[in-house]
Amino acid sequence: MSANNPVFQVLVAPDGDDTILAAGKNFNDLIAGGIGTVGVFSYDTNISVDATTVVNQREIYIAMAVDSDGDGIADNVVTSAGTHIQRKGVTAYTLKCYTPEQPNIIDITNFSGVKCEDDYAFKVEFRGNSQAYQMFGFNQFAKTFAVRTGCCGPDCGCPSGDCNELALLLFNAVNADTDGIIKAEIIDYTTNGPGVDAIVIADLADYIDGTAAADVAAWSTDPANAGLCLGIRLISVPSKVYTYCQIPARYYKNVQFKMIVSTLQGLDCNATTSTFQEPSFGEGQGKDIGWLEYEAGGYNGKPGPYRVGELAGIPIGNFERMSTNAGKYNQLNLMYRNESVGGWDEYKNYINTIIAVPCTATNKLLQGITGVLDAWLADNFDALLDDLGQCDCETVLFTSDIDNVDEDGLG
């Protein structure tokens, strides 16, 4: 028989530099510590424990002081999912550092053999985005951008073809796309080199202002750039997030795109594509933590199992949220299976608690929590305290190209 979806709770602390409640304290002490004070408690005694005293406990729970009436003063307590956590039943103990999202960036350079009155095209396939997969399923989601260069002949402004005209045409074609999931820049990769050293000649703002053509003309007429060609840089644009009553009305976990660029007519043998930056889909974004809180509300009674209004099919208003959309959160995840016996039956309940803490330079609060839990689970799981050192709130820890660490996060 397959397991049911775990009942889960999300505890969101407001301050990552707070300290964990000392050992030997009770709930009154927890509340007196202020909003966001976190403690690990013995289930048998309801007294807080630390890394030394927790090792003798078979069952614990985690609690946090909260403000339930909005007056800025702690007056209540929320706890981990279920009544307690059985040490023998813990099946997962993991840490997710906050990782910023970043777009996919691909350069198309080295235009050659450009002719007048000729067609040039490339195709971009978009992958990895949750919204695109939901809309298109297994069908390919792609866009093709095609342009035709200027006229031939002595009366034309570009009688023999111009690679910089081609760069400008492709730049305009991409930025004219109304879906807004990709934008282009014109880059000079010849002066300082490609990749991170490329110089941006024109960007989306220049396209909107109508100054891109003048920027390209100024660069092209510079004697130092005689015979040289500009390139274009393609940058993915994440899906928009729409919120209603603090919750995304259309929520998608992965909003970034992975782009696969294929050169087509005219460019298949006359241009080079290279990946400048792999995308990162991010972890610990405030919007994602808020959605977890919203889903957990079906189990903790806030708002309860009926979370969507019947009239419009959008989230109802009485929802309690502790995270913010701008927040950057590290996540501590505990999966456990509590076992109990009632009459002739045995029960196994699958439960999950997520502790989300704002990422800071010291991550002091998570240090305190992982220190206690590392000691409690020392015989079952590797310690997470050392892993917490990777959570620096800035570094992109993983991208879609997990096999090429040297290129991850470039730029």
SEDREN-985167 format. One record per residue: residue in three letters; z, x, y of N, C-alpha, C in turn. Coordinates in pm, whole numbers, padded with zeros to 5 digits, always signed. Layout:
alaZXYZXYZXY;...
***
This chain:
met+00000+00086-00120+00000+00000+00000+00000+00089+00124;ser-00086+00059+00218-00095+00142+00337+00020+00113+00432;ala+00052+00213+00516+00161+00198+00611+00116+00111+00729;asn+00211+00040+00786+00181-00038+00905+00181+00051+01028;asn+00132-00002+01140+00138+00074+01264+00283+00098+01302;pro+00317+00220+01342+00459+00248+01370+00508+00178+01496;val+00629+00126+01490+00696+00081+01610+00724+00206+01694;phe+00690+00204+01822+00710+00326+01899+00766+00296+02037;gln+00828+00399+02092+00889+00392+02223+00846+00515+02303;val+00829+00497+02433+00795+00608+02522+00906+00625+02624;leu+00969+00741+02621+01072+00775+02719+01010+00868+02822;val+01002+00824+02947+00940+00903+03053+01048+00949+03149;ala+01071+01079+03151+01171+01136+03243+01107+01159+03380;pro+01179+01136+03489+01121+01154+03622+01120+01298+03671;asp+01205+01386+03614+01220+01522+03666+01220+01621+03551;gly+01116+01706+03547+01107+01805+03441+01205+01919+03455;asp+01269+01933+03571+01364+02042+03592+01509+01995+03577;asp+01528+01874+03528+01663+01823+03503+01724+01896+03384;thr+01853+01879+03362+01920+01941+03248+01962+01833+03149;ile+01964+01868+03023+02004+01774+02920+02156+01754+02926;leu+02201+01636+02885+02344+01603+02887+02420+01697+02794;ala+02532+01749+02841+02614+01841+02761+02675+01768+02642;ala+02723+01843+02546+02785+01786+02426+02920+01723+02461;gly+02959+01622+02379+03089+01560+02395+03094+01449+02497;lys+02978+01400+02544+02973+01296+02647+02936+01162+02584;asn+02963+01052+02660+02928+00919+02614+02825+00854+02707;phe+02797+00725+02685+02696+00657+02765+02735+00649+02913;asn+02861+00634+02941+02905+00630+03080+02871+00760+03151;asp+02891+00870+03080+02857+01001+03137+02706+01014+03157;leu+02629+00958+03063+02483+00963+03074+02436+00890+03199;ile+02488+00770+03221+02450+00692+03339+02498+00760+03466;ala+02618+00817+03461+02671+00886+03579+02588+01007+03616;gly+02513+01062+03520+02427+01177+03547+02307+01144+03634;gly+02277+01014+03649+02166+00973+03735+02042+00936+03658;ile+01945+00880+03730+01820+00834+03669+01748+00951+03602;gly+01707+00930+03478+01633+01031+03405+01717+01129+03326;thr+01849+01117+03332+01934+01205+03251+01911+01174+03103;val+01888+01276+03024+01856+01260+02882+01966+01324+02799;gly+02002+01257+02690+02100+01312+02597+02062+01284+02453;val+02104+01372+02365+02087+01351+02221+02224+01314+02165;phe+02231+01201+02094+02359+01146+02051+02369+01137+01899;ser+02491+01153+01851+02521+01128+01711+02520+00977+01687;tyr+02451+00932+01583+02448+00789+01554+02583+00741+01501;asp+02659+00829+01438+02788+00790+01382+02895+00774+01489;thr+02893+00860+01592+03002+00862+01690+02960+00816+01829;asn+02829+00807+01855+02777+00776+01989+02825+00877+02095;ile+02847+01000+02050+02885+01110+02138+02769+01211+02141;ser+02739+01263+02257+02627+01355+02270+02653+01486+02196;val+02544+01548+02153+02551+01673+02077+02464+01778+02144;asp+02484+01903+02107+02400+02012+02154+02346+02087+02033;ala+02285+02203+02056+02221+02277+01948+02320+02323+01842;thr+02444+02336+01880+02546+02381+01784+02601+02266+01702;thr+02634+02156+01768+02699+02045+01697+02600+01951+01627;val+02472+01957+01662+02377+01865+01602+02346+01898+01457;val+02368+02022+01415+02329+02063+01280+02408+01989+01173;asn+02522+01934+01209+02605+01861+01111+02575+01712+01110;gln+02478+01669+01189+02446+01527+01198+02327+01492+01110;arg+02342+01388+01029+02230+01340+00949+02142+01245+01028;glu+02202+01175+01125+02130+01073+01200+02164+01084+01349;ile+02063+01079+01431+02082+01091+01576+01996+00986+01646;tyr+02007+00979+01776+01912+00906+01859+01909+00974+01996;ile+01806+00945+02071+01786+01005+02203+01795+00893+02306;ala+01865+00917+02414+01885+00815+02517+01857+00873+02655;met+01816+00785+02746+01787+00826+02883+01839+00719+02979;ala+01902+00762+03088+01952+00671+03190+01837+00624+03279;val+01835+00493+03309+01728+00436+03390+01786+00343+03496;asp+01701+00312+03593+01735+00215+03697+01662+00085+03664;ser+01735-00018+03624+01672-00142+03578+01648-00242+03689;asp+01711-00226+03806+01696-00326+03911+01632-00271+04038;gly+01587-00145+04034+01512-00090+04145+01591-00052+04268;asp+01723-00035+04252+01804+00001+04369+01824+00151+04383;gly+01760+00230+04295+01771+00374+04303+01893+00433+04238;ile+01969+00351+04165+02091+00398+04098+02080+00368+03949;ala+02111+00466+03865+02108+00446+03720+02211+00341+03681;asp+02166+00243+03601+02258+00137+03559+02236+00091+03417;asn+02143+00156+03346+02114+00114+03209+02064+00233+03129;val+02045+00210+03001+02002+00317+02911+01889+00266+02823;val+01787+00350+02803+01683+00323+02704+01694+00431+02596;thr+01661+00392+02474+01680+00484+02361+01550+00502+02284;ser+01552+00598+02194+01439+00622+02107+01414+00500+02019;ala+01293+00491+01964+01254+00375+01885+01343+00359+01763;gly+01376+00233+01731+01466+00207+01619+01610+00229+01658;thr+01698+00203+01567+01840+00223+01596+01880+00369+01589;his+01809+00447+01508+01845+00588+01492+01730+00664+01429;ile+01746+00794+01419+01647+00883+01357+01715+00953+01240;gln+01663+00932+01119+01717+00999+01000+01649+01134+00983;arg+01730+01239+00969+01671+01373+00958+01580+01383+00836;lys+01618+01325+00725+01536+01335+00603+01405+01258+00616;gly+01398+01167+00714+01279+01086+00727+01180+01133+00832;val+01211+01243+00903+01120+01292+01007+00994+01349+00941;thr+00880+01296+00978+00753+01339+00918+00667+01421+01013;ala+00696+01417+01142+00618+01497+01238+00705+01530+01357;tyr+00691+01651+01405+00766+01701+01521+00672+01795+01595;thr+00611+01745+01702+00504+01820+01768+00521+01818+01920;leu+00453+01910+01984+00454+01922+02130+00311+01926+02180;lys+00281+01848+02283+00152+01852+02351+00175+01895+02495;cys+00122+02010+02531+00131+02054+02670+00032+01975+02756;tyr+00068+01959+02882-00027+01901+02975-00149+01993+02986;thr-00266+01933+02976-00390+02007+02992-00479+01931+03089;pro-00523+01994+03196-00607+01922+03293-00744+01890+03235;glu-00800+01781+03284-00938+01751+03249-01031+01843+03329;gln-01147+01871+03272-01248+01945+03347-01386+01902+03300;pro-01484+01901+03389-01617+01854+03352-01696+01957+03273;asn-01800+01910+03210-01898+01998+03146-01997+02044+03253;ile-02025+02173+03258-02116+02228+03358-02223+02311+03287;ile-02349+02278+03313-02461+02346+03248-02561+02387+03355;asp-02608+02512+03348-02704+02564+03443-02844+02566+03382;ile-02943+02528+03462-03084+02542+03424-03145+02641+03523;thr-03188+02755+03472-03234+02864+03558-03363+02926+03502;asn-03406+03033+03567-03522+03111+03522-03649+03027+03513;phe-03673+02944+03616-03799+02869+03620-03915+02969+03630;ser-04019+02945+03552-04135+03035+03554-04262+02952+03529;gly-04373+03008+03570-04501+02942+03546-04513+02806+03610;val-04445+02785+03724-04448+02654+03788-04585+02632+03853;lys-04642+02515+03825-04775+02481+03877-04766+02361+03970;cys-04862+02348+04056-04868+02231+04142-04925+02113+04065;glu-04889+01992+04111-04934+01868+04050-04913+01869+03899;asp-04796+01911+03858-04764+01915+03715-04629+01845+03692;asp-04608+01797+03569-04487+01724+03535-04385+01816+03469;tyr-04258+01795+03506-04148+01874+03450-04032+01779+03421;ala-03968+01799+03305-03864+01705+03265-03760+01773+03176;phe-03641+01713+03177-03537+01752+03082-03455+01628+03047;lys-03391+01632+02933-03310+01520+02885-03166+01565+02868;val-03073+01476+02904-02931+01503+02889-02872+01397+02795;glu-02817+01442+02684-02745+01351+02595-02596+01360+02627;phe-02530+01246+02632-02389+01240+02669-02306+01204+02545;arg-02206+01285+02517-02118+01260+02403-01972+01269+02446;gly-01884+01224+02358-01740+01243+02375-01670+01140+02459;asn-01743+01061+02538-01682+00964+02627-01652+00835+02551;ser-01528+00788+02558-01485+00671+02481-01562+00545+02523;gln-01585+00530+02652-01656+00411+02699-01799+00410+02647;ala-01865+00525+02648-02003+00532+02599-02010+00500+02451;tyr-01915+00553+02373-01915+00523+02230-01889+00375+02204;gln-01804+00314+02284-01776+00172+02266-01898+00087+02298;met-01973+00128+02398-02090+00050+02440-02211+00073+02351;phe-02232+00199+02306-02356+00232+02237-02337+00261+02089;gly-02212+00275+02044-02189+00301+01903-02253+00432+01858;phe-02329+00424+01750-02394+00544+01696-02530+00569+01760;asn-02572+00482+01851-02698+00504+01920-02682+00615+02024;gln-02786+00692+02039-02781+00803+02134-02776+00750+02278;phe-02686+00806+02356-02678+00774+02499-02731+00894+02575;ala-02848+00878+02636-02913+00991+02702-02989+00944+02826;lys-03016+01038+02913-03097+01015+03032-03203+01124+03042;thr-03321+01085+03083-03430+01180+03103-03466+01184+03252;phe-03477+01304+03304-03511+01324+03445-03647+01395+03451;ala-03742+01332+03518-03878+01386+03525-03926+01387+03670;val-03998+01492+03708-04052+01504+03844-04194+01559+03836;arg-04267+01540+03944-04402+01597+03956-04406+01684+04081;thr-04455+01805+04066-04462+01898+04179-04572+01856+04276;gly-04574+01923+04393-04665+01885+04501-04811+01907+04469;cys-04894+01861+04558-05039+01862+04536-05097+02003+04538;cys-05214+02015+04478-05285+02143+04477-05391+02145+04588;gly-05438+02264+04618-05545+02275+04716-05499+02343+04843;pro-05594+02389+04922-05561+02465+05044-05492+02383+05152;asp-05508+02250+05147-05446+02166+05249-05304+02124+05213;cys-05256+02166+05099-05122+02126+05053-05018+02230+05095;gly-04896+02183+05107-04790+02274+05147-04754+02374+05039;cys-04786+02341+04917-04752+02431+04805-04872+02437+04711;pro-04978+02504+04749-05105+02497+04674-05098+02556+04534;ser-05009+02648+04509-05010+02715+04378-04883+02692+04298;gly-04794+02605+04344-04670+02579+04270-04556+02666+04321;asp-04437+02608+04329-04322+02678+04385-04198+02643+04302;cys-04133+02743+04248-04016+02719+04163-03900+02660+04243;asn-03892+02693+04369-03783+02639+04450-03808+02493+04489;glu-03935+02456+04502-03967+02313+04519-03925+02237+04394;leu-03951+02294+04277-03913+02229+04151-03762+02212+04143;ala-03687+02314+04182-03540+02303+04180-03493+02190+04271;leu-03555+02178+04389-03517+02071+04481-03553+01935+04425;leu-03669+01921+04363-03709+01793+04305-03614+01750+04194;leu-03578+01842+04107-03486+01809+03997-03347+01775+04052;phe-03305+01848+04152-03177+01822+04219-03174+01679+04274;asn-03281+01640+04342-03288+01505+04399-03293+01398+04290;ala-03364+01424+04182-03377+01326+04074-03243+01298+04008;val-03165+01402+03985-03035+01384+03921-02940+01309+04013;asn-02932+01349+04135-02836+01288+04227-02876+01146+04268;ala-03000+01109+04245-03045+00972+04274-03007+00874+04164;asp-02961+00924+04052-02924+00836+03940-02807+00747+03981;thr-02821+00618+03962-02722+00523+04012-02600+00508+03922;asp-02607+00555+03798-02492+00542+03708-02377+00635+03748;gly-02408+00741+03818-02304+00828+03871-02222+00902+03767;ile-02283+00937+03654-02208+01011+03552-02251+01158+03546;ile-02342+01195+03635-02387+01334+03641-02429+01363+03785;lys-02401+01483+03829-02445+01527+03961-02503+01667+03949;ala-02580+01708+04049-02648+01837+04043-02621+01918+04169;glu-02625+02049+04153-02619+02143+04264-02737+02239+04252;ile-02779+02292+04364-02879+02398+04363-02804+02530+04377;ile-02834+02623+04288-02757+02749+04286-02849+02870+04298;asp-02796+02971+04363-02859+03103+04370-02788+03191+04267;tyr-02858+03218+04157-02801+03300+04051-02858+03442+04053;thr-02936+03472+04156-03004+03603+04163-02930+03705+04247;thr-02851+03660+04344-02785+03753+04436-02667+03824+04371;asn-02572+03744+04322-02451+03802+04260-02449+03791+04109;gly-02541+03713+04054-02545+03695+03910-02522+03550+03873;pro-02544+03515+03746-02529+03376+03701-02382+03340+03677;gly-02362+03219+03627-02228+03175+03588-02134+03164+03706;val-02017+03226+03693-01913+03213+03794-01953+03277+03926;asp-02048+03370+03923-02089+03440+04045-02202+03370+04120;ala-02256+03262+04065-02366+03192+04131-02321+03133+04264;ile-02411+03130+04360-02382+03078+04494-02441+02938+04504;val-02361+02842+04546-02409+02705+04562-02483+02694+04695;ile-02611+02659+04688-02694+02644+04807-02688+02501+04860;ala-02685+02403+04770-02677+02262+04811-02602+02184+04703;asp-02521+02087+04747-02445+02006+04652-02467+01858+04682;leu-02385+01772+04619-02404+01629+04634-02390+01584+04780;ala-02298+01646+04852-02280+01610+04993-02407+01639+05073;asp-02473+01750+05040-02598+01783+05109-02708+01683+05074;tyr-02706+01636+04949-02804+01533+04910-02781+01406+04991;ile-02657+01365+05002-02625+01243+05076-02660+01259+05223;asp-02634+01376+05278-02662+01400+05420-02809+01426+05448;gly-02887+01455+05342-03028+01483+05360-03058+01623+05409;thr-02966+01717+05388-02984+01854+05438-03023+01953+05329;ala-03036+01906+05205-03063+01998+05095-03197+02068+05112;ala-03300+01995+05155-03432+02056+05171-03429+02168+05274;ala-03357+02149+05382-03346+02253+05484-03271+02374+05430;asp-03169+02349+05347-03092+02460+05288-03181+02543+05196;val-03263+02475+05118-03353+02546+05026-03460+02621+05105;ala-03512+02560+05209-03615+02626+05291-03560+02751+05358;ala-03435+02742+05406-03375+02858+05472-03357+02973+05374;trp-03318+02940+05252-03299+03045+05151-03434+03104+05111;ser-03533+03019+05091-03663+03065+05044-03734+03153+05145;thr-03715+03127+05274-03786+03205+05378-03715+03335+05412;asp-03599+03357+05358-03529+03483+05379-03607+03594+05307;pro-03647+03698+05378-03725+03805+05313-03654+03865+05192;ala-03522+03863+05191-03449+03921+05078-03468+03841+04951;asn-03512+03714+04965-03528+03628+04847-03674+03608+04809;ala-03762+03687+04865-03905+03674+04836-03930+03689+04686;gly-04003+03592+04630-04038+03596+04488-03927+03554+04394;leu-03812+03514+04448-03700+03473+04363-03693+03321+04352;cys-03627+03274+04245-03620+03131+04218-03475+03084+04215;leu-03452+02966+04270-03323+02901+04258-03313+02827+04125;gly-03192+02788+04089-03171+02708+03968-03092+02584+04004;ile-03064+02500+03905-02981+02383+03928-02863+02385+03832;arg-02756+02329+03877-02633+02320+03798-02601+02172+03776;leu-02585+02132+03652-02553+01995+03614-02404+01984+03587;ile-02339+01886+03649-02194+01867+03636-02167+01723+03592;ser-02098+01707+03482-02065+01572+03436-01959+01510+03527;val-01966+01378+03543-01871+01303+03625-01795+01208+03534;pro-01661+01212+03533-01585+01127+03441-01598+00980+03475;ser-01576+00895+03374-01575+00751+03396-01464+00714+03493;lys-01487+00610+03570-01386+00563+03664-01275+00489+03590;val-01155+00492+03649-01041+00421+03594-01005+00308+03689;tyr-01005+00187+03638-00972+00070+03719-00833+00020+03680;thr-00746+00003+03777-00608-00035+03748-00577-00175+03800;tyr-00488-00242+03729-00439-00373+03770-00293-00380+03726;cys-00204-00406+03819-00061-00411+03787-00018-00283+03716;gln-00062-00170+03769-00026-00037+03721-00096+00003+03591;ile-00173-00084+03531-00234-00055+03401-00385-00061+03413;pro-00458+00032+03353-00603+00025+03356-00654-00105+03296;ala-00734-00178+03372-00792-00300+03319-00896-00268+03212;arg-00958-00153+03223-01050-00105+03119-01007+00037+03086;tyr-00928+00052+02981-00873+00183+02949-00958+00253+02845;tyr-00988+00380+02870-01058+00466+02775-00988+00601+02774;lys-00957+00650+02656-00881+00775+02646-00963+00892+02698;asn-01086+00906+02650-01169+01019+02690-01266+00974+02799;val-01247+01022+02920-01333+00981+03031-01434+01089+03069;gln-01416+01210+03017-01512+01317+03044-01631+01307+02948;phe-01736+01382+02977-01856+01383+02894-01884+01525+02844;lys-01936+01530+02724-01998+01653+02672-02149+01634+02683;met-02216+01725+02754-02360+01712+02777-02438+01808+02687;ile-02547+01758+02634-02642+01840+02559-02775+01831+02631;val-02820+01941+02689-02941+01943+02772-03058+01999+02692;ser-03168+01926+02693-03291+01970+02626-03404+01974+02728;thr-03471+02088+02739-03585+02098+02829-03707+02035+02762;leu-03783+01958+02842-03899+01887+02788-04025+01939+02854;gln-04117+01850+02883-04249+01886+02934-04241+01978+03055;gly-04311+02090+03045-04318+02184+03155-04204+02284+03160;leu-04088+02244+03107-03972+02332+03112-03935+02390+02976;asp-03999+02338+02869-03956+02378+02735-03969+02528+02711;cys-04066+02591+02771-04081+02735+02756-04071+02809+02889;asn-04035+02735+02994-04036+02794+03127-03904+02779+03201;ala-03794+02764+03128-03662+02754+03189-03557+02788+03084;thr-03439+02822+03131-03328+02859+03042-03209+02771+03073;thr-03145+02718+02969-03021+02641+02986-02904+02723+02932;ser-02794+02718+03004-02674+02791+02961-02550+02711+03001;thr-02450+02713+02915-02326+02642+02943-02235+02730+03027;phe-02201+02680+03143-02110+02752+03232-01966+02714+03205;gln-01942+02586+03174-01806+02541+03148-01806+02429+03045;glu-01728+02448+02940-01710+02343+02840-01618+02235+02896;pro-01637+02109+02854-01549+02003+02906-01412+02007+02839;ser-01313+01960+02911-01181+01937+02855-01146+01791+02878;phe-01106+01723+02771-01075+01581+02782-00930+01558+02823;gly-00853+01665+02831-00720+01655+02890-00615+01596+02798;glu-00490+01627+02828-00373+01571+02762-00264+01553+02866;gly-00187+01446+02852-00072+01426+02940-00107+01374+03077;gln-00227+01314+03093-00261+01253+03222-00171+01131+03246;gly-00137+01107+03370-00051+00995+03402-00105+00862+03353;lys-00237+00842+03363-00298+00717+03319-00279+00696+03169;asp-00283+00804+03093-00267+00793+02948-00122+00763+02909;ile-00028+00825+02977+00113+00797+02950+00144+00652+02988;gly+00089+00605+03100+00109+00467+03140+00057+00368+03037;trp-00056+00401+02976-00110+00312+02873-00020+00311+02750;leu+00035+00425+02714+00129+00429+02602+00252+00343+02632;glu+00302+00350+02754+00416+00266+02792+00379+00117+02782;tyr+00257+00086+02823+00211-00053+02817+00206-00104+02673;glu+00152-00021+02583+00146-00062+02443+00285-00070+02381;ala+00372+00024+02417+00508+00022+02364+00583-00102+02410;gly+00541-00160+02523+00604-00281+02572+00597-00397+02475;gly+00501-00393+02384+00493-00498+02283+00605-00490+02182;tyr+00668-00373+02171+00778-00354+02076+00915-00361+02143;asn+00924-00315+02267+01056-00308+02332+01087-00429+02419;gly+00999-00529+02418+01027-00651+02490+00993-00648+02638;lys+00924-00545+02684+00889-00534+02826+00739-00506+02839;pro+00657-00606+02837+00684-00750+02851+00699-00826+02721;gly+00682-00762+02603+00687-00834+02477+00550-00836+02412;pro+00536-00908+02301+00410-00904+02225+00292-00967+02297;tyr+00318-01055+02395+00209-01121+02466+00189-01051+02600;arg+00099-00953+02600+00085-00865+02716-00035-00898+02804;val-00119-00991+02760-00241-01022+02833-00239-01167+02878;gly-00271-01189+03005-00275-01326+03056-00389-01405+02996;glu-00364-01532+02968-00464-01616+02904-00579-01649+02997;leu-00552-01665+03124-00655-01711+03218-00766-01609+03238;ala-00728-01486+03270-00828-01384+03304-00838-01273+03200;gly-00748-01270+03102-00754-01167+02999-00717-01029+03048;ile-00634-01022+03151-00589-00893+03202-00438-00884+03189;pro-00380-00763+03200-00236-00747+03177-00153-00836+03268;ile-00048-00892+03210+00044-00971+03290+00135-00879+03369;gly+00197-00932+03472+00262-00849+03573+00398-00794+03538;asn+00474-00860+03450+00612-00815+03428+00616-00699+03330;phe+00567-00585+03379+00558-00466+03295+00640-00355+03358;glu+00717-00286+03277+00803-00178+03326+00738-00043+03296;arg+00711+00030+03402+00647+00161+03385+00725+00267+03459;met+00744+00382+03393+00817+00494+03452+00725+00608+03496;ser+00607+00617+03437+00514+00724+03472+00434+00686+03595;thr+00362+00783+03651+00274+00761+03764+00134+00813+03730;asn+00032+00755+03790-00105+00799+03761-00127+00945+03801;ala-00056+00992+03900-00073+01130+03946+00010+01229+03866;gly+00094+01181+03776+00183+01269+03702+00112+01358+03601;lys+00175+01471+03572+00127+01565+03470+00240+01582+03369;tyr+00219+01540+03246+00328+01527+03151+00306+01611+03025;asn+00412+01682+02986+00420+01738+02852+00479+01630+02761;gln+00436+01630+02635+00479+01524+02544+00543+01582+02418;leu+00661+01534+02388+00731+01567+02263+00720+01447+02172;asn+00670+01469+02052+00640+01358+01962+00725+01369+01835;leu+00793+01260+01803+00873+01250+01680+00824+01132+01599;met+00777+01159+01478+00742+01053+01383+00847+01055+01273;tyr+00898+00938+01237+01000+00934+01133+00994+00803+01056;arg+01050+00807+00937+01050+00692+00848+01194+00665+00806;asn+01253+00563+00863+01390+00527+00828+01391+00442+00702;glu+01479+00475+00612+01491+00403+00485+01624+00329+00480;ser+01620+00208+00426+01741+00128+00411+01728+00040+00288;val+01841-00011+00241+01845-00096+00123+01915-00226+00161;gly+01853-00339+00127+01912-00470+00153+01896-00559+00032;gly+02007-00591-00033+01999-00669-00156+01929-00591-00264;trp+01823-00648-00319+01746-00579-00423+01626-00504-00367;asp+01609-00507-00234+01488-00449-00175+01518-00318-00102;glu+01418-00232-00103+01423-00108-00026+01322-00118+00088;tyr+01363-00071+00206+01278-00082+00323+01249+00057+00379;lys+01122+00076+00419+01081+00200+00484+01009+00161+00613;asn+01068+00199+00724+01015+00163+00854+00953+00286+00922;tyr+00827+00274+00960+00757+00384+01025+00775+00372+01176;ile+00830+00475+01236+00872+00470+01375+00824+00596+01448;asn+00801+00581+01577+00750+00692+01658+00817+00689+01796;thr+00865+00804+01840+00920+00818+01975+00845+00929+02046;ile+00797+00900+02166+00728+00997+02250+00813+01020+02374;ile+00844+01146+02400+00919+01182+02521+00822+01252+02615;ala+00794+01189+02728+00702+01245+02827+00781+01297+02945;val+00761+01425+02976+00838+01491+03081+00741+01559+03177;pro+00758+01540+03308+00669+01607+03403+00666+01758+03382;cys+00546+01813+03382+00530+01956+03363+00573+02030+03490;thr+00658+02131+03474+00704+02212+03586+00696+02359+03549;ala+00727+02444+03643+00721+02589+03619+00822+02633+03513;thr+00936+02564+03507+01041+02604+03412+01049+02512+03291;asn+01004+02386+03305+01016+02287+03197+01159+02285+03140;lys+01254+02285+03232+01395+02299+03195+01444+02186+03106;leu+01405+02063+03135+01452+01950+03056+01400+01956+02913;leu+01271+01985+02898+01217+01995+02762+01275+02114+02687;gln+01309+02219+02758+01377+02331+02692+01507+02284+02629;gly+01582+02202+02705+01708+02152+02652+01689+02060+02533;ile+01590+01970+02541+01567+01876+02432+01516+01948+02307;thr+01415+02034+02323+01362+02105+02207+01465+02201+02147;gly+01553+02256+02230+01657+02342+02177+01747+02269+02079;val+01782+02144+02111+01867+02064+02022+01789+02022+01898;leu+01667+01971+01918+01590+01922+01804+01542+02036+01714;asp+01512+02152+01772+01476+02269+01688+01589+02302+01593;ala+01712+02302+01642+01827+02333+01557+01847+02226+01451;trp+01826+02100+01487+01848+01989+01394+01743+01988+01283;leu+01619+02027+01315+01509+02022+01218+01468+02160+01169;ala+01559+02256+01180+01526+02396+01146+01479+02413+01003;asp+01528+02330+00911+01491+02343+00770+01361+02272+00737;asn+01307+02197+00831+01190+02115+00802+01066+02150+00884;phe+01088+02197+01008+00975+02220+01098+00995+02350+01176;asp+00882+02407+01218+00887+02525+01304+00943+02486+01440;ala+01010+02581+01503+01067+02556+01636+00955+02537+01739;leu+00981+02451+01835+00883+02424+01941+00917+02492+02072;leu+01035+02551+02081+01079+02610+02207+00984+02720+02252;asp+00936+02803+02158+00842+02909+02194+00709+02851+02240;asp+00665+02743+02173+00538+02681+02211+00543+02625+02352;leu+00661+02586+02397+00675+02530+02531+00635+02631+02638;gly+00640+02760+02605+00601+02863+02700+00455+02856+02740;gln+00371+02788+02659+00230+02773+02692+00206+02663+02795;cys+00305+02580+02818+00288+02465+02907+00308+02508+03052;asp+00204+02563+03113+00216+02614+03249+00158+02518+03353;cys+00115+02398+03309+00069+02291+03398-00068+02316+03459;glu-00133+02426+03428-00262+02458+03489-00368+02500+03388;thr-00330+02577+03288-00426+02635+03196-00491+02528+03109;val-00622+02535+03094-00693+02449+03000-00674+02509+02862;leu-00593+02443+02780-00554+02500+02652-00657+02476+02543;phe-00745+02378+02563-00848+02354+02464-00963+02280+02530;thr-01084+02298+02476-01202+02228+02524-01277+02175+02403;ser-01395+02120+02427-01476+02071+02315-01528+02186+02231;asp-01531+02307+02287-01580+02424+02215-01461+02506+02166;ile-01392+02454+02066-01268+02516+02023-01290+02644+01943;asp-01417+02672+01909-01445+02794+01833-01482+02911+01922;asn-01488+02888+02054-01528+02993+02145-01427+03001+02258;val-01313+03062+02228-01203+03063+02323-01239+03141+02449;asp-01325+03243+02438-01359+03324+02553-01428+03243+02663;glu-01499+03138+02624-01571+03058+02723-01491+02937+02769;asp-01385+02903+02698-01309+02783+02735-01246+02801+02873;gly-01267+02703+02955-01203+02705+03086-01271+02794+03187;leu-01388+02847+03155-01458+02935+03249-01482+02860+03379;gly-01447+02922+03491-01470+02858+03620-01350+02780+03666;
***
